[in-house]
């Protein structure tokens, strides 16, 4: 695939969002499908299923998003657009940052912002540190490019649990 400019998706949030999960920029499989975390080997939906105790992976995509929102989870990316050949974060060039400050300011129930992977954490922290009272949490990437056993990823992603529980009370 060429080094074309890739444009991410709109945020998936509402007034219930207490945990905002930020990726870097959707990969080619996700962009082609028009869905967050569409690569079949990406562990995101399995991780959220385990954390929320809700069967997400088998649901149609719109129902997955609604289930996340119902549990207080929102999605977006730290990069609004960038030039990139392929799907690897290391290939991102000339990124344009997403307006994270505006978005987080409009989420009244927000308790935590979780960064899905190192690229998202580095870029997102530069933008949000000192600009939000929400906890900033670095998580290992759910991407198959970040080779790590599912159980180890889940153990680290479990740091979201107290924030998810807070959103349900």
MOKAPE-V593466 format. One line per field, one symbol per residue. ss: DSSP state (H for helix, E for strand, - for the rest). phi: phi as a letter, one per 30 degrees, with the letter a starting at -180 (. if undefined). burial: # if it has 16 or more other C-alpha atoms within 10 Angstrom, else .. Layout:
ss=???
phi=???
burial=???
This chain:
ss=---EEEE----E------EEEEE----HHHHHH----------HHHHHHHHH--------HHHHHHHHHH--EEEEE-EEEEEE----HHH-EEEEE--HHHHHH------EEEEE-HHHHHHHHHHH------EEEEE----------HHHHHHHHHHHHHHHHHHH-
phi=.ddddccdcddcbadddcbcccddaededddddibdhdddcddeddddeddcibdcedddeedddddeddciccbabdcdaadacicdddcdbhdcdddddddddccdcdcbcccdjddddddddedcdicbcddcbccddddddcdaeeddddedddddeddddddcc
burial=.....####..###.################...#####..########.##...##......######.#################.#..#..#.##.#...#..#.#############.###.##...#.#.########.........##..##.#..##..#..
